[in-house]
Amino acid sequence: AMGIVPAPFDCALVTRSLKTLALRMKKHNTNAMEVATFLEGHPRVLQVLHPGLESHPHHKLMKQQTAGHSGIMSVYIDGGRTQSENFLKALKVFILAESLGGYESLAEIPSIMTHASIPEEIRRELKIT
């Protein structure tokens, strides 16, 4: 459907899907924590930013304000861009793409994808790698 009024079938899909949303989000949170925890303990990972991890700078705030967290995380791989590209090529479940609007498990390198148009010195200052 286009515009602000959804089509009847779209409404039916939303109504059907809302019944299991809480269950799906709980599993989404659990899966994200398993991935984040695994990566945080990996010797080739420098840092994992995920609000569910106690190491996240805003973890306490997240616990006060929400009942869960997201599946979105940032992972800093030791070795820079080359190692990051090798990591992405080795993924089996996640696919290389940039989007927040789907249900797929995605991975990307922001500095050469979503943030490529930002000058390098600004990306470096903002720690966008």
MMTF fields as JSON, N, C-alpha, C and O atoms, coordinates in Angstrom:
{
  "mmtfVersion": "1.0.0",
  "mmtfProducer": "UNKNOWN",
  "numBonds": 515,
  "numAtoms": 516,
  "numGroups": 129,
  "numChains": 1,
  "numModels": 1,
  "chainsPerModel": [1],
  "groupsPerChain": [129],
  "chainIdList": ["A"],
  "bondAtomList": [4, 2, 8, 6, 12, 10, 16, 14, 20, 18, 24, 22, 28, 26, 32, 30, 36, 34, 40, 38, 44, 42, 48, 46, 52, 50, 56, 54, 60, 58, 64, 62, 68, 66, 72, 70, 76, 74, 80, 78, 84, 82, 88, 86, 92, 90, 96, 94, 100, 98, 104, 102, 108, 106, 112, 110, 116, 114, 120, 118, 124, 122, 128, 126, 132, 130, 136, 134, 140, 138, 144, 142, 148, 146, 152, 150, 156, 154, 160, 158, 164, 162, 168, 166, 172, 170, 176, 174, 180, 178, 184, 182, 188, 186, 192, 190, 196, 194, 200, 198, 204, 202, 208, 206, 212, 210, 216, 214, 220, 218, 224, 222, 228, 226, 232, 230, 236, 234, 240, 238, 244, 242, 248, 246, 252, 250, 256, 254, 260, 258, 264, 262, 268, 266, 272, 270, 276, 274, 280, 278, 284, 282, 288, 286, 292, 290, 296, 294, 300, 298, 304, 302, 308, 306, 312, 310, 316, 314, 320, 318, 324, 322, 328, 326, 332, 330, 336, 334, 340, 338, 344, 342, 348, 346, 352, 350, 356, 354, 360, 358, 364, 362, 368, 366, 372, 370, 376, 374, 380, 378, 384, 382, 388, 386, 392, 390, 396, 394, 400, 398, 404, 402, 408, 406, 412, 410, 416, 414, 420, 418, 424, 422, 428, 426, 432, 430, 436, 434, 440, 438, 444, 442, 448, 446, 452, 450, 456, 454, 460, 458, 464, 462, 468, 466, 472, 470, 476, 474, 480, 478, 484, 482, 488, 486, 492, 490, 496, 494, 500, 498, 504, 502, 508, 506, 512, 510],
  "bondOrderList": [1, 1, 1, 1, 1, 1, 1, 1, 1, 1, 1, 1, 1, 1, 1, 1, 1, 1, 1, 1, 1, 1, 1, 1, 1, 1, 1, 1, 1, 1, 1, 1, 1, 1, 1, 1, 1, 1, 1, 1, 1, 1, 1, 1, 1, 1, 1, 1, 1, 1, 1, 1, 1, 1, 1, 1, 1, 1, 1, 1, 1, 1, 1, 1, 1, 1, 1, 1, 1, 1, 1, 1, 1, 1, 1, 1, 1, 1, 1, 1, 1, 1, 1, 1, 1, 1, 1, 1, 1, 1, 1, 1, 1, 1, 1, 1, 1, 1, 1, 1, 1, 1, 1, 1, 1, 1, 1, 1, 1, 1, 1, 1, 1, 1, 1, 1, 1, 1, 1, 1, 1, 1, 1, 1, 1, 1, 1, 1],
  "groupList": [{"groupName": "ALA", "atomNameList": ["N", "CA", "C", "O"], "elementList": ["N", "C", "C", "O"], "formalChargeList": [0, 0, 0, 0], "bondAtomList": [1, 0, 2, 1, 3, 2], "bondOrderList": [1, 1, 2], "singleLetterCode": "A", "chemCompType": "L-PEPTIDE LINKING"}, {"groupName": "MET", "atomNameList": ["N", "CA", "C", "O"], "elementList": ["N", "C", "C", "O"], "formalChargeList": [0, 0, 0, 0], "bondAtomList": [1, 0, 2, 1, 3, 2], "bondOrderList": [1, 1, 2], "singleLetterCode": "M", "chemCompType": "L-PEPTIDE LINKING"}, {"groupName": "GLY", "atomNameList": ["N", "CA", "C", "O"], "elementList": ["N", "C", "C", "O"], "formalChargeList": [0, 0, 0, 0], "bondAtomList": [1, 0, 2, 1, 3, 2], "bondOrderList": [1, 1, 2], "singleLetterCode": "G", "chemCompType": "PEPTIDE LINKING"}, {"groupName": "ILE", "atomNameList": ["N", "CA", "C", "O"], "elementList": ["N", "C", "C", "O"], "formalChargeList": [0, 0, 0, 0], "bondAtomList": [1, 0, 2, 1, 3, 2], "bondOrderList": [1, 1, 2], "singleLetterCode": "I", "chemCompType": "L-PEPTIDE LINKING"}, {"groupName": "VAL", "atomNameList": ["N", "CA", "C", "O"], "elementList": ["N", "C", "C", "O"], "formalChargeList": [0, 0, 0, 0], "bondAtomList": [1, 0, 2, 1, 3, 2], "bondOrderList": [1, 1, 2], "singleLetterCode": "V", "chemCompType": "L-PEPTIDE LINKING"}, {"groupName": "PRO", "atomNameList": ["N", "CA", "C", "O"], "elementList": ["N", "C", "C", "O"], "formalChargeList": [0, 0, 0, 0], "bondAtomList": [1, 0, 2, 1, 3, 2], "bondOrderList": [1, 1, 2], "singleLetterCode": "P", "chemCompType": "L-PEPTIDE LINKING"}, {"groupName": "PHE", "atomNameList": ["N", "CA", "C", "O"], "elementList": ["N", "C", "C", "O"], "formalChargeList": [0, 0, 0, 0], "bondAtomList": [1, 0, 2, 1, 3, 2], "bondOrderList": [1, 1, 2], "singleLetterCode": "F", "chemCompType": "L-PEPTIDE LINKING"}, {"groupName": "ASP", "atomNameList": ["N", "CA", "C", "O"], "elementList": ["N", "C", "C", "O"], "formalChargeList": [0, 0, 0, 0], "bondAtomList": [1, 0, 2, 1, 3, 2], "bondOrderList": [1, 1, 2], "singleLetterCode": "D", "chemCompType": "L-PEPTIDE LINKING"}, {"groupName": "CYS", "atomNameList": ["N", "CA", "C", "O"], "elementList": ["N", "C", "C", "O"], "formalChargeList": [0, 0, 0, 0], "bondAtomList": [1, 0, 2, 1, 3, 2], "bondOrderList": [1, 1, 2], "singleLetterCode": "C", "chemCompType": "L-PEPTIDE LINKING"}, {"groupName": "LEU", "atomNameList": ["N", "CA", "C", "O"], "elementList": ["N", "C", "C", "O"], "formalChargeList": [0, 0, 0, 0], "bondAtomList": [1, 0, 2, 1, 3, 2], "bondOrderList": [1, 1, 2], "singleLetterCode": "L", "chemCompType": "L-PEPTIDE LINKING"}, {"groupName": "THR", "atomNameList": ["N", "CA", "C", "O"], "elementList": ["N", "C", "C", "O"], "formalChargeList": [0, 0, 0, 0], "bondAtomList": [1, 0, 2, 1, 3, 2], "bondOrderList": [1, 1, 2], "singleLetterCode": "T", "chemCompType": "L-PEPTIDE LINKING"}, {"groupName": "ARG", "atomNameList": ["N", "CA", "C", "O"], "elementList": ["N", "C", "C", "O"], "formalChargeList": [0, 0, 0, 0], "bondAtomList": [1, 0, 2, 1, 3, 2], "bondOrderList": [1, 1, 2], "singleLetterCode": "R", "chemCompType": "L-PEPTIDE LINKING"}, {"groupName": "SER", "atomNameList": ["N", "CA", "C", "O"], "elementList": ["N", "C", "C", "O"], "formalChargeList": [0, 0, 0, 0], "bondAtomList": [1, 0, 2, 1, 3, 2], "bondOrderList": [1, 1, 2], "singleLetterCode": "S", "chemCompType": "L-PEPTIDE LINKING"}, {"groupName": "LYS", "atomNameList": ["N", "CA", "C", "O"], "elementList": ["N", "C", "C", "O"], "formalChargeList": [0, 0, 0, 0], "bondAtomList": [1, 0, 2, 1, 3, 2], "bondOrderList": [1, 1, 2], "singleLetterCode": "K", "chemCompType": "L-PEPTIDE LINKING"}, {"groupName": "HIS", "atomNameList": ["N", "CA", "C", "O"], "elementList": ["N", "C", "C", "O"], "formalChargeList": [0, 0, 0, 0], "bondAtomList": [1, 0, 2, 1, 3, 2], "bondOrderList": [1, 1, 2], "singleLetterCode": "H", "chemCompType": "L-PEPTIDE LINKING"}, {"groupName": "ASN", "atomNameList": ["N", "CA", "C", "O"], "elementList": ["N", "C", "C", "O"], "formalChargeList": [0, 0, 0, 0], "bondAtomList": [1, 0, 2, 1, 3, 2], "bondOrderList": [1, 1, 2], "singleLetterCode": "N", "chemCompType": "L-PEPTIDE LINKING"}, {"groupName": "GLU", "atomNameList": ["N", "CA", "C", "O"], "elementList": ["N", "C", "C", "O"], "formalChargeList": [0, 0, 0, 0], "bondAtomList": [1, 0, 2, 1, 3, 2], "bondOrderList": [1, 1, 2], "singleLetterCode": "E", "chemCompType": "L-PEPTIDE LINKING"}, {"groupName": "GLN", "atomNameList": ["N", "CA", "C", "O"], "elementList": ["N", "C", "C", "O"], "formalChargeList": [0, 0, 0, 0], "bondAtomList": [1, 0, 2, 1, 3, 2], "bondOrderList": [1, 1, 2], "singleLetterCode": "Q", "chemCompType": "L-PEPTIDE LINKING"}, {"groupName": "TYR", "atomNameList": ["N", "CA", "C", "O"], "elementList": ["N", "C", "C", "O"], "formalChargeList": [0, 0, 0, 0], "bondAtomList": [1, 0, 2, 1, 3, 2], "bondOrderList": [1, 1, 2], "singleLetterCode": "Y", "chemCompType": "L-PEPTIDE LINKING"}],
  "groupTypeList": [0, 1, 2, 3, 4, 5, 0, 5, 6, 7, 8, 0, 9, 4, 10, 11, 12, 9, 13, 10, 9, 0, 9, 11, 1, 13, 13, 14, 15, 10, 15, 0, 1, 16, 4, 0, 10, 6, 9, 16, 2, 14, 5, 11, 4, 9, 17, 4, 9, 14, 5, 2, 9, 16, 12, 14, 5, 14, 14, 13, 9, 1, 13, 17, 17, 10, 0, 2, 14, 12, 2, 3, 1, 12, 4, 18, 3, 7, 2, 2, 11, 10, 17, 12, 16, 15, 6, 9, 13, 0, 9, 13, 4, 6, 3, 9, 0, 16, 12, 9, 2, 2, 18, 16, 12, 9, 0, 16, 3, 5, 12, 3, 1, 10, 14, 0, 12, 3, 5, 16, 16, 3, 11, 11, 16, 9, 13, 3, 10],
  "groupIdList": [1, 2, 3, 4, 5, 6, 7, 8, 9, 10, 11, 12, 13, 14, 15, 16, 17, 18, 19, 20, 21, 22, 23, 24, 25, 26, 27, 28, 29, 30, 31, 32, 33, 34, 35, 36, 37, 38, 39, 40, 41, 42, 43, 44, 45, 46, 47, 48, 49, 50, 51, 52, 53, 54, 55, 56, 57, 58, 59, 60, 61, 62, 63, 64, 65, 66, 67, 68, 69, 70, 71, 72, 73, 74, 75, 76, 77, 78, 79, 80, 81, 82, 83, 84, 85, 86, 87, 88, 89, 90, 91, 92, 93, 94, 95, 96, 97, 98, 99, 100, 101, 102, 103, 104, 105, 106, 107, 108, 109, 110, 111, 112, 113, 114, 115, 116, 117, 118, 119, 120, 121, 122, 123, 124, 125, 126, 127, 128, 129],
  "secStructList": [7, 7, 1, 1, 1, 7, 7, 2, 2, 2, 2, 2, 2, 2, 2, 2, 2, 2, 6, 6, 2, 2, 2, 2, 2, 2, 2, 2, 2, 2, 2, 2, 2, 2, 2, 2, 2, 2, 2, 2, 6, 7, 6, 6, 3, 3, 3, 3, 3, 7, 6, 6, 1, 6, 6, 1, 6, 6, 2, 2, 2, 2, 2, 2, 2, 7, 1, 7, 7, 7, 1, 7, 7, 3, 3, 3, 3, 6, 6, 2, 2, 2, 2, 2, 2, 2, 2, 2, 2, 2, 7, 1, 1, 1, 3, 3, 7, 7, 7, 1, 1, 1, 1, 1, 7, 3, 3, 7, 7, 4, 4, 4, 6, 6, 6, 6, 6, 1, 7, 2, 2, 2, 2, 2, 2, 6, 6, 7, 7],
  "xCoordList": [0.841, 0.0, 0.882, 2.027, 0.336, 1.054, 0.271, -0.945, 0.969, 0.299, 0.08, 0.688, -0.811, -1.008, -2.088, -2.209, -2.864, -3.931, -3.518, -3.376, -3.322, -2.901, -4.04, -5.217, -3.667, -4.643, -5.241, -4.608, -6.436, -7.069, -6.205, -6.154, -5.53, -4.696, -3.52, -3.149, -2.93, -1.841, -2.333, -1.622, -3.545, -4.134, -4.321, -4.063, -4.765, -4.957, -3.624, -3.555, -2.568, -1.245, -0.744, -0.187, -0.942, -0.517, -1.305, -0.729, -2.609, -3.451, -3.014, -2.919, -2.752, -2.296, -0.939, -0.729, -0.022, 1.351, 1.49, 2.394, 0.632, 0.715, 0.515, 1.01, -0.209, -0.483, 0.793, 0.858, 1.792, 3.037, 4.222, 5.362, 3.972, 5.059, 5.9, 7.128, 5.275, 6.029, 6.923, 8.076, 6.41, 7.192, 8.373, 9.485, 8.125, 9.195, 10.254, 11.444, 9.844, 10.811, 11.651, 12.841, 11.038, 11.799, 12.896, 14.032, 12.563, 13.554, 14.6, 15.786, 14.167, 15.064, 16.104, 17.299, 15.642, 16.543, 17.505, 18.7, 16.984, 17.819, 18.894, 20.061, 18.507, 19.476, 20.548, 21.731, 20.135, 21.1, 22.098, 23.291, 21.619, 22.522, 23.504, 24.669, 23.048, 23.959, 25.066, 26.236, 24.695, 25.689, 26.632, 27.85, 26.076, 26.901, 27.856, 29.023, 27.378, 28.216, 29.336, 30.483, 28.997, 30.017, 31.089, 32.283, 30.653, 31.612, 32.453, 33.646, 31.852, 32.596, 33.726, 34.749, 33.548, 34.576, 35.569, 36.49, 35.398, 36.281, 37.59, 37.569, 38.729, 40.027, 40.287, 41.116, 39.606, 39.826, 38.838, 38.843, 38.001, 37.031, 37.521, 37.771, 37.655, 38.127, 37.021, 37.252, 35.81, 34.709, 33.382, 33.264, 32.392, 31.018, 30.158, 30.179, 29.405, 28.477, 27.062, 26.522, 26.478, 25.097, 24.544, 25.16, 23.404, 22.91, 22.608, 22.524, 22.446, 22.2, 23.439, 23.33, 24.609, 25.865, 26.182, 26.011, 26.637, 26.998, 28.139, 28.285, 28.945, 30.065, 29.617, 30.408, 28.367, 27.876, 27.769, 27.284, 28.218, 28.209, 26.822, 26.716, 25.765, 24.408, 23.567, 22.338, 24.235, 23.514, 22.56, 21.407, 23.026, 22.175, 20.957, 19.853, 21.153, 20.045, 19.042, 17.833, 19.541, 18.664, 17.821, 16.629, 18.429, 17.701, 16.597, 15.556, 16.825, 15.829, 14.675, 13.533, 14.972, 13.986, 13.265, 12.215, 13.805, 13.194, 13.1, 13.746, 12.287, 12.155, 12.999, 13.072, 13.626, 14.429, 15.398, 15.661, 15.913, 16.877, 16.718, 15.787, 17.581, 17.5, 18.457, 19.283, 18.328, 19.273, 20.409, 21.306, 20.382, 21.415, 22.628, 22.494, 23.809, 25.045, 26.158, 26.096, 27.17, 28.387, 29.507, 29.645, 30.308, 31.413, 32.68, 32.732, 33.696, 34.988, 35.934, 36.27, 36.358, 37.218, 38.68, 39.03, 39.527, 40.964, 41.532, 41.286, 42.287, 42.906, 42.367, 42.876, 41.353, 40.857, 39.987, 39.347, 39.99, 39.069, 39.278, 38.303, 40.515, 40.775, 40.208, 39.526, 40.489, 39.964, 38.442, 37.781, 37.88, 36.423, 35.796, 34.776, 36.402, 35.89, 35.985, 35.06, 37.086, 37.234, 36.183, 35.623, 35.926, 34.898, 33.537, 32.813, 33.196, 31.897, 31.781, 30.719, 32.854, 32.837, 32.631, 32.07, 33.08, 32.983, 31.62, 31.333, 30.789, 29.487, 28.605, 28.62, 27.845, 26.952, 25.48, 24.711, 25.084, 23.686, 23.424, 22.418, 24.321, 24.163, 24.576, 25.479, 23.897, 24.257, 24.746, 24.353, 25.599, 26.148, 25.107, 24.789, 24.579, 23.567, 23.386, 23.807, 22.758, 22.482, 20.995, 20.445, 20.351, 18.926, 18.532, 19.161, 17.51, 16.947, 15.478, 14.81, 14.969, 13.539, 13.081, 11.891, 13.967, 13.557, 13.717, 13.992, 13.54, 13.662, 14.912, 15.157, 15.694, 16.9, 17.995, 17.993, 18.92, 20.1, 21.179, 21.68, 21.534, 22.441, 23.726, 23.765, 24.767, 26.042, 26.588, 26.337, 27.328, 27.89, 29.154, 29.445, 29.896, 31.028, 30.61, 30.647, 30.211, 29.67, 30.573, 30.08, 31.884, 32.792, 32.796, 33.136, 32.432, 32.414, 31.002, 30.813, 30.014, 28.633, 27.778, 27.749, 27.092, 26.148, 26.785, 26.131, 28.049, 28.702, 29.861, 30.724, 29.881, 30.993, 31.114, 32.212, 30.008, 30.052, 30.594, 30.889, 30.729, 31.273, 32.792, 33.421, 33.392, 34.851, 35.578, 35.14, 36.689, 37.425, 37.823, 37.727, 38.27, 38.698, 37.533, 37.726, 36.342, 35.166, 34.779, 34.437, 34.831, 34.549, 35.52, 35.118, 36.788, 37.799, 37.492, 37.568, 37.147, 36.828, 35.613, 35.57, 34.629, 33.406, 33.515, 32.554, 34.685, 34.957, 34.044, 33.598, 33.774, 33.007, 34.008, 34.736, 34.049, 35.047, 34.4, 35.096],
  "yCoordList": [-1.185, 0.0, 1.243, 1.211, 2.315, 3.586, 4.613, 4.499, 5.605, 6.664, 6.316, 5.388, 7.088, 6.921, 5.903, 5.518, 5.467, 4.506, 3.141, 2.971, 2.165, 0.84, 0.092, 0.334, -0.802, -1.641, -2.641, -2.959, -3.137, -4.104, -5.333, -5.803, -5.852, -7.034, -6.714, -7.528, -5.519, -5.103, -5.017, -5.405, -4.509, -4.44, -5.837, -6.064, -6.762, -8.144, -8.766, -9.482, -8.497, -9.031, -8.464, -9.194, -7.169, -6.544, -7.129, -7.461, -7.252, -7.809, -9.221, -9.57, -10.026, -11.396, -11.415, -12.178, -10.571, -10.594, -10.006, -10.4, -9.087, -8.485, -9.514, -9.343, -10.574, -11.606, -12.282, -12.722, -12.366, -13.049, -12.087, -12.532, -10.792, -9.815, -9.934, -9.936, -10.032, -10.113, -11.347, -11.269, -12.465, -13.703, -13.569, -13.993, -12.977, -12.809, -11.824, -12.037, -10.748, -9.774, -10.37, -10.076, -11.202, -11.859, -12.734, -12.718, -13.491, -14.341, -13.48, -13.808, -12.395, -11.444, -10.928, -10.901, -10.521, -10.037, -11.128, -10.882, -12.326, -13.448, -13.772, -13.943, -13.857, -14.159, -13.082, -13.389, -11.819, -10.716, -10.78, -10.552, -11.088, -11.181, -12.336, -12.214, -13.45, -14.578, -14.194, -14.498, -13.529, -13.103, -12.066, -12.176, -11.062, -9.998, -10.557, -10.167, -11.456, -12.05, -12.884, -12.816, -13.672, -14.474, -13.574, -13.812, -12.534, -11.644, -10.881, -10.672, -10.466, -9.719, -10.566, -10.026, -11.865, -12.741, -13.248, -13.987, -12.862, -13.354, -12.567, -11.341, -13.252, -12.564, -11.578, -10.681, -11.722, -10.803, -9.641, -8.84, -9.553, -8.464, -7.467, -7.827, -6.209, -5.157, -4.655, -4.408, -4.505, -3.953, -4.332, -4.404, -4.571, -4.787, -3.75, -3.65, -2.984, -2.01, -2.546, -2.554, -2.988, -3.475, -3.13, -3.484, -2.451, -1.982, -3.088, -2.818, -4.307, -5.417, -5.879, -6.558, -5.526, -5.913, -4.959, -3.747, -5.499, -4.655, -3.703, -2.664, -4.046, -3.189, -1.96, -1.038, -1.933, -0.787, 0.432, 0.313, 1.604, 2.792, 3.208, 3.897, 2.807, 3.199, 2.005, 2.06, 0.926, -0.284, -0.011, -0.443, 0.696, 0.969, 1.803, 1.554, 2.777, 3.606, 2.764, 2.913, 1.875, 0.991, 0.139, -0.048, -0.381, -1.228, -0.435, -0.994, 0.866, 1.708, 2.062, 2.19, 2.219, 2.77, 1.747, 2.054, 0.541, -0.426, -1.803, -2.086, -2.642, -4.031, -4.96, -6.16, -4.416, -5.233, -4.352, -3.213, -4.888, -4.145, -4.557, -5.285, -4.117, -4.33, -5.427, -5.91, -5.798, -6.729, -6.005, -6.641, -4.687, -3.901, -3.766, -3.468, -3.989, -3.84, -3.372, -3.548, -2.775, -2.4, -3.288, -3.523, -3.779, -4.668, -4.108, -3.872, -3.898, -3.42, -4.61, -5.223, -4.926, -6.076, -5.64, -4.612, -6.401, -6.138, -6.335, -7.362, -5.361, -5.488, -4.531, -4.495, -3.757, -2.743, -3.275, -4.321, -2.512, -2.782, -4.152, -4.851, -4.551, -5.837, -6.979, -7.856, -6.971, -8.031, -7.966, -9.002, -6.757, -6.611, -7.198, -7.883, -6.93, -7.497, -9.019, -9.7, -9.555, -11.011, -11.606, -12.667, -10.916, -11.355, -11.421, -12.408, -10.364, -10.331, -11.422, -12.026, -11.676, -12.726, -14.106, -14.992, -14.291, -15.6, -15.847, -16.972, -14.831, -15.002, -15.97, -15.984, -16.771, -17.748, -17.337, -17.562, -16.744, -16.385, -14.937, -14.639, -14.042, -12.621, -12.356, -13.002, -11.394, -11.02, -9.571, -8.761, -9.265, -7.925, -7.037, -7.222, -6.08, -5.161, -4.032, -4.137, -2.953, -1.823, -1.524, -1.106, -1.738, -1.492, -1.672, -2.446, -0.975, -1.193, -1.572, -1.738, -1.71, -1.896, -3.311, -3.53, -4.278, -5.648, -6.55, -6.099, -7.813, -8.806, -9.664, -10.56, -9.397, -10.18, -9.82, -8.734, -10.74, -10.482, -9.915, -10.608, -8.652, -7.943, -7.539, -7.411, -7.343, -6.836, -5.862, -6.013, -4.873, -3.888, -3.271, -3.408, -2.593, -1.767, -0.325, 0.107, 0.43, 1.772, 2.704, 3.491, 2.63, 3.578, 3.448, 4.408, 2.299, 2.134, 1.916, 1.709, 1.965, 1.763, 2.963, 3.957, 2.898, 3.947, 5.306, 6.332, 5.338, 6.599, 6.95, 7.752, 6.367, 6.579, 8.031, 8.48, 8.772, 10.16, 11.137, 12.285, 10.712, 11.574, 11.618, 10.569, 12.803, 12.89, 12.01, 11.862, 11.438, 10.475, 11.037, 10.337, 12.301, 12.869, 12.974, 12.803, 13.251, 13.314, 11.907, 11.703, 10.934, 9.538, 9.076, 8.42, 9.416, 9.026, 9.667, 9.007, 10.952, 11.671, 11.055, 10.985, 10.61, 10.02, 8.512, 7.866, 7.957, 6.514, 5.666, 4.591, 6.164, 5.4, 4.664, 5.279, 3.354, 2.562, 1.65, 0.913],
  "zCoordList": [0.0, 0.0, 0.0, 0.451, -0.505, -0.557, 0.259, 0.412, 0.774, 1.504, 2.96, 3.492, 3.607, 5.044, 5.397, 6.56, 4.432, 4.705, 4.174, 2.963, 5.058, 4.591, 3.903, 4.17, 3.03, 2.339, 3.329, 4.336, 3.063, 3.972, 4.257, 5.393, 3.24, 3.456, 4.374, 5.219, 4.208, 5.096, 6.544, 7.471, 6.73, 8.075, 8.657, 9.839, 7.828, 8.285, 8.697, 9.696, 7.932, 8.276, 9.603, 10.423, 9.813, 11.067, 12.239, 13.275, 12.075, 13.135, 13.489, 14.666, 12.482, 12.712, 13.413, 14.356, 12.946, 13.446, 14.847, 15.582, 15.232, 16.563, 17.669, 18.783, 17.358, 18.363, 18.854, 20.002, 18.007, 18.385, 18.511, 18.649, 18.468, 18.504, 19.779, 19.701, 20.926, 22.186, 22.208, 22.631, 21.762, 21.717, 20.761, 21.076, 19.591, 18.604, 19.082, 18.846, 19.751, 20.264, 21.394, 21.507, 22.224, 23.293, 22.691, 23.164, 21.656, 20.991, 20.284, 20.295, 19.678, 19.014, 20.017, 19.72, 21.203, 22.251, 22.712, 22.871, 22.924, 23.375, 22.348, 22.7, 21.086, 20.024, 19.927, 19.784, 20.006, 19.921, 21.071, 20.872, 22.268, 23.424, 23.265, 23.644, 22.71, 22.488, 21.512, 21.741, 20.429, 19.438, 20.049, 19.906, 20.728, 21.323, 22.374, 22.42, 23.209, 24.252, 23.638, 24.08, 22.618, 21.938, 21.337, 21.518, 20.616, 19.965, 20.985, 20.766, 22.087, 23.104, 23.695, 24.115, 23.73, 24.268, 23.246, 23.594, 21.98, 20.919, 20.915, 21.028, 20.787, 20.848, 19.708, 19.858, 18.584, 17.458, 17.426, 16.49, 18.441, 18.53, 19.575, 20.725, 19.157, 20.059, 20.976, 22.16, 20.422, 21.206, 20.565, 19.342, 21.405, 20.955, 21.661, 22.888, 20.89, 21.459, 21.281, 20.175, 22.372, 22.392, 23.769, 24.775, 23.846, 25.143, 26.148, 27.346, 25.694, 26.606, 27.347, 28.369, 26.853, 27.5, 28.649, 28.518, 29.762, 30.906, 30.574, 31.217, 29.582, 29.176, 28.384, 28.185, 27.931, 27.157, 28.075, 29.2, 27.609, 28.473, 28.964, 29.978, 28.274, 28.674, 29.115, 29.086, 29.524, 29.936, 31.101, 31.069, 32.12, 33.291, 32.902, 33.386, 32.042, 31.57, 30.792, 30.969, 29.926, 29.158, 30.096, 29.856, 31.165, 32.115, 32.825, 33.169, 33.045, 33.707, 32.771, 33.211, 31.487, 30.563, 29.695, 29.131, 29.576, 28.668, 29.31, 30.319, 28.702, 29.153, 28.288, 28.55, 27.276, 26.372, 25.619, 26.005, 24.557, 23.757, 22.305, 21.962, 21.489, 20.051, 19.606, 20.38, 18.365, 17.768, 17.077, 16.523, 17.102, 16.432, 17.345, 18.532, 16.781, 17.548, 16.629, 15.412, 17.227, 16.509, 17.011, 18.212, 16.069, 16.415, 15.786, 14.579, 16.608, 16.126, 16.05, 17.063, 14.822, 14.557, 14.59, 14.01, 15.256, 15.284, 13.88, 13.248, 13.398, 12.083, 11.045, 9.924, 11.382, 10.466, 9.347, 9.458, 8.263, 7.16, 6.523, 6.248, 6.284, 5.635, 6.46, 5.93, 7.758, 8.625, 8.706, 8.767, 8.707, 8.739, 7.482, 7.555, 6.333, 5.083, 5.097, 4.653, 5.6, 5.7, 6.633, 6.357, 7.733, 8.681, 7.989, 8.12, 7.254, 6.574, 5.516, 5.361, 4.796, 3.774, 4.383, 3.739, 5.611, 6.264, 6.916, 7.324, 7.019, 7.667, 6.889, 5.658, 7.607, 6.979, 7.085, 6.151, 8.201, 8.419, 8.024, 7.381, 8.405, 8.106, 6.663, 6.133, 6.037, 4.67, 4.654, 5.493, 3.697, 3.552, 2.885, 1.71, 3.629, 3.113, 4.114, 5.266, 3.669, 4.557, 4.547, 3.528, 5.675, 5.81, 7.266, 7.988, 7.697, 9.025, 8.921, 9.942, 7.718, 7.536, 7.291, 7.064, 7.327, 7.038, 8.236, 9.348, 7.993, 9.059, 8.901, 9.708, 7.874, 7.626, 8.628, 9.207, 8.817, 9.644, 8.733, 7.848, 8.952, 8.055, 8.767, 9.991, 7.978, 8.474, 7.441, 6.245, 7.898, 6.977, 7.551, 8.739, 6.694, 7.106, 6.822, 5.67, 7.855, 7.645, 6.845, 6.036, 7.056, 6.402, 4.885, 4.193, 4.355, 2.892, 2.352, 1.154, 3.243, 2.803, 3.207, 2.482, 4.324, 4.722, 4.98, 4.793, 5.407, 5.764, 4.829, 5.186, 3.661, 2.723, 2.268, 1.939, 2.242, 1.763, 2.808, 2.476, 4.039, 5.093, 4.941, 4.798, 4.968, 4.825, 5.851, 6.992, 5.413, 6.239, 7.601, 8.608, 7.644, 8.925, 9.917, 11.121, 9.419, 10.299, 10.755, 11.92, 9.837, 10.218, 11.302, 12.263, 11.147, 12.132, 13.491, 14.528, 13.472, 14.71, 15.415, 16.643, 14.628, 15.182, 15.39, 15.808, 15.097, 15.232, 14.352, 14.752, 13.152, 12.161, 11.302, 10.524, 11.437, 10.713, 9.695, 8.997]
}
